[in-house]
Amino acid sequence: MAEESFPVIEKPLSAEQWQSVTLGIGSGVLHEGGFPYNLTNISNQDNTVQVTVSSTQGYAHAIVHGFYHKIDAPVTLSVPAVSTATTYYIALQYDPLREELPVKLDAYTSLDRSQGKQYVILHEIDRQPNQLLTDAVRRFVRPRVAPTIIVSRPRELPDPSTVLWGTTAVIHGGSPGIADLRMAIGTTDDGPRTWQSILSPPWEALPDTTNAVRNPTSGVAKSIQRIGRQRKITGRIARADGSVYAASSDSGYRVVDLEAKDRPSGAQRFTVRGIGKVTGHVEVSRVNSEIRLQINEGFTNWVDLGVIEYTADEWV
């Protein structure tokens, strides 16, 4: 057949045709809240785990390579003890040769992709020999699939609780280009959702150090913003005891301790500003995972970090 088009009026779709229609939706969990396909009830006695339904919807559902899957009750899966280090994949497997249940939930020790098989991995369990199942390393994976909507103004966004978790909204604002991108996500997987900006996520406060607290008279608090591997740090800082930053300090002043996920890909230096003619800079250290302030000349009661921007090792 050189050319084909469907559906045909009053004729059913074949499984292959249905897949062609729905494949463009993508593969992943349809997340309406309540932690669908969660992993619970890990039993050392039976070497089993349970995959649960959403705690708010009473079911869990997903799409795998164009085919639908749903559970309306917890499913118990066997994760037997092993003689060699083994990774179990708790996954939804699509098998085109399986007629009655094209998508099946199970625990797999390998991902067989022969004869058109496809997977959505929900969880990974690394099990060692002679290890209790509760002691095995477990990782949540659960990719989710959701649509994109377009609105003109933020006030036109739908209630985030009414859309799938991860729904992306383009706010074009009536001007050329994309004004903002927002996603319906929550601070916890099963908690309430809000529209959060993708282009400019919120700033997170950084802990004080002896040599870097918020300047008591003016300026913003020390904080960090994470976008992928990009890190931005800002703040106007002062010393906790009220003393000055001075060039006489040979080793400088430790002003930020960096978490492992914020470790820079390489050392960098940034110029900073203080009172009067003082000059100084900060060093972002990969080795020590810190930011240290060095005053080159003069002294100052406070330092404005401006915006320190660098690339980190880890994607968030």
HELIX and SHEET records of a PDB file:
HELIX    1   1 ALA A   15  THR A   22  1                                   8    
HELIX    2   2 LEU A   23  ILE A   25  5                                   3    
HELIX    3   3 SER A  114  GLY A  116  5                                   3    
HELIX    4   4 LEU A  133  ASP A  135  5                                   3    
HELIX    5   5 PRO A  154  GLU A  156  5                                   3    
HELIX    6   6 PRO A  160  THR A  162  5                                   3    
HELIX    7   7 ALA A  260  ASP A  262  5                                   3    
SHEET    1   A 3 GLY A  28  LEU A  30  0                                        
SHEET    2   A 3 ALA A  60  VAL A  64 -1                                        
SHEET    3   A 3 PHE A  67  ILE A  71 -1                                        
SHEET    1   B 3 LEU A  39  SER A  43  0                                        
SHEET    2   B 3 THR A  48  VAL A  51 -1                                        
SHEET    3   B 3 VAL A  75  SER A  78 -1                                        
SHEET    1   C 4 VAL A 103  TYR A 108  0                                        
SHEET    2   C 4 THR A  86  TYR A  94 -1                                        
SHEET    3   C 4 GLN A 118  ARG A 127 -1                                        
SHEET    4   C 4 VAL A 137  PHE A 140 -1                                        
SHEET    1   D 4 THR A 148  VAL A 151  0                                        
SHEET    2   D 4 THR A 168  ILE A 171  1                                        
SHEET    3   D 4 ASP A 180  ILE A 185 -1                                        
SHEET    4   D 4 THR A 194  SER A 197 -1                                        
SHEET    1   E 4 GLU A 204  ALA A 205  0                                        
SHEET    2   E 4 SER A 223  ILE A 227 -1                                        
SHEET    3   E 4 GLN A 230  ALA A 238 -1                                        
SHEET    4   E 4 VAL A 213  ARG A 214 -1                                        
SHEET    1   F 4 GLU A 204  ALA A 205  0                                        
SHEET    2   F 4 SER A 223  ILE A 227 -1                                        
SHEET    3   F 4 GLN A 230  ALA A 238 -1                                        
SHEET    4   F 4 TRP A 302  THR A 311 -1                                        
SHEET    1   G 2 TYR A 245  ALA A 246  0                                        
SHEET    2   G 2 PHE A 299  THR A 300 -1                                        
SHEET    1   H 4 TYR A 253  ASP A 257  0                                        
SHEET    2   H 4 GLU A 290  GLU A 297 -1                                        
SHEET    3   H 4 THR A 279  SER A 285 -1                                        
SHEET    4   H 4 GLN A 268  VAL A 272 -1                                        
END                                                                             
